Amino acid sequence: MADVDTGAPDLEAGAELERTLDRLEARMEALQLSMRIRRTSLRFALWRHDLRETRETWFRLLDPDGQDPTPEGS
């Protein structure tokens, strides 16, 4: 009998990527909420930096050859 490639590793890798993207998206939303609610917090600059890095990671995973279409500072 011939071995049939079911593509299971591809499905697992795709599912893991999807979970990672979902976690990053949730993190971005939480950071944006924190920034909106606590604009005067001493952590605001840290949250903005973390949001920028999280967004860059999310876009890099989503489209490794693409660019972040979101203007800086938004």
Secondary structure as the mmCIF struct_conf table of DSSP 4:
data_model
#
loop_
_struct_conf.conf_type_id
_struct_conf.id
_struct_conf.beg_label_comp_id
_struct_conf.beg_label_asym_id
_struct_conf.beg_label_seq_id
_struct_conf.end_label_comp_id
_struct_conf.end_label_asym_id
_struct_conf.end_label_seq_id
HELX_RH_AL_P HELX_RH_AL_P1 ALA A 8 ILE A 37
TURN_TY1_P TURN_TY1_P1 ARG A 38 THR A 40
TURN_TY1_P TURN_TY1_P2 LEU A 42 ARG A 43
HELX_RH_AL_P HELX_RH_AL_P2 PHE A 44 LEU A 62
TURN_TY1_P TURN_TY1_P3 PRO A 64 ASP A 65
BEND BEND1 GLY A 66 GLY A 66
BEND BEND2 THR A 70 THR A 70
HELX_LH_PP_P HELX_LH_PP_P1 PRO A 71 PRO A 71
TURN_TY1_P TURN_TY1_P4 GLU A 72 GLY A 73
#
